[in-house]
Amino acid sequence: MLQTKLTTLQSKEELTNLIAQEEKVAVCCGRMGPMCIPVYGIFEVYEEKYPDIKFRNMDFDTPDANVIKLLPECRGFNGLPFTVYYRNGKVVKATTSIQSAKQIKDIMDEVFA
């Protein structure tokens, strides 16, 4: 279980429903480890600053995380977390490994503007 202030997606169905209902979604799929925790923290800060974007996390070690791990956009990813950005139900960007606040902001400006 992920111990963050973010809403944790528990199932593939939750993610599918979320991206069908919301225009802008960012999901960080990872563990409670040194590469993931900073990204969760950035998402927590941005969640307050960007209420039009739904920020979520998902536990990498659950079978339902395959909905993210098996995306073509994540093929070849080796580092955690896998961070996926959805717009209007489609993947518009995916990144792997730790990201800085500026990197995440730049991606959001690119895909959600």
C-alpha positions in Angstrom: 0.0 0.0 0.0 1.3 3.4 -0.9 1.5 5.9 1.9 0.9 9.2 0.3 -1.7 12.0 0.4 -2.7 11.2 -3.1 -5.7 9.1 -4.0 -4.5 5.6 -4.8 -6.0 3.7 -7.7 -6.8 0.2 -6.5 -7.9 -1.4 -9.8 -7.7 -1.3 -13.5 -11.4 -0.4 -13.5 -10.8 2.6 -11.3 -8.2 3.9 -13.8 -10.4 3.2 -16.8 -13.3 5.0 -15.3 -11.2 8.0 -14.2 -9.6 8.5 -17.7 -13.1 8.1 -19.3 -14.6 10.8 -17.0 -11.8 13.3 -16.6 -10.0 15.3 -19.3 -6.6 15.5 -17.6 -5.1 12.7 -15.5 -1.6 12.1 -14.3 -0.8 8.7 -12.7 2.4 7.8 -10.9 2.8 4.0 -10.7 5.5 3.0 -8.2 6.6 1.9 -4.8 7.5 3.6 -1.5 11.1 4.0 -2.6 13.7 6.7 -3.2 12.9 7.2 -6.9 9.1 7.4 -6.4 8.6 9.3 -3.2 9.8 12.6 -4.6 7.4 12.3 -7.6 4.5 11.6 -5.2 5.5 14.7 -3.2 5.5 16.8 -6.4 2.1 15.4 -7.4 0.8 16.3 -3.9 1.9 20.0 -4.3 0.6 20.2 -7.9 -2.7 18.7 -6.9 -3.4 21.9 -5.0 -2.1 24.2 -7.7 -3.8 22.5 -10.7 -7.3 21.4 -9.7 -8.3 20.6 -13.3 -5.7 17.8 -13.3 -6.5 14.6 -11.5 -3.3 13.3 -9.8 -3.3 9.7 -8.7 -0.9 7.0 -7.7 -1.0 3.2 -8.2 1.0 0.5 -6.5 3.4 -1.0 -9.0 3.3 -4.4 -7.3 -0.3 -5.2 -7.9 -1.6 -7.2 -10.8 -3.9 -4.3 -11.8 -0.8 -2.1 -12.4 -0.3 -4.1 -15.6 -2.8 -1.6 -17.1 0.1 0.9 -16.9 3.2 -1.5 -17.1 2.0 -3.0 -20.4 1.2 0.2 -22.2 3.2 0.6 -25.5 4.4 4.0 -24.2 6.0 2.2 -21.2 7.7 -0.5 -23.3 11.4 -0.6 -22.4 11.0 1.3 -19.1 13.4 0.0 -16.4 13.2 2.6 -13.6 10.5 3.4 -11.2 8.1 5.2 -11.1 6.2 4.9 -14.4 4.4 8.2 -14.8 1.6 8.4 -17.4 -0.3 11.4 -18.5 -3.7 11.0 -20.1 -5.8 13.5 -21.9 -9.3 12.8 -23.1 -8.8 9.1 -22.4 -5.6 8.7 -24.3 -2.0 8.5 -23.2 -0.2 11.7 -24.3 3.1 11.2 -22.4 4.9 8.6 -20.3 8.1 8.9 -18.3 10.2 6.6 -16.2 12.4 7.2 -13.1 12.6 10.2 -10.9 11.5 13.6 -12.3 12.0 17.0 -10.9 9.2 19.5 -10.3 10.3 21.5 -13.4 10.4 18.4 -15.6 6.8 17.5 -14.5 5.6 21.1 -14.9 7.2 21.2 -18.4 5.4 18.0 -19.4 2.1 19.3 -18.0 2.5 22.5 -20.0 3.2 20.5 -23.1 0.4 17.9 -22.8 -2.4 19.8 -20.9 -2.1 23.3 -22.2 
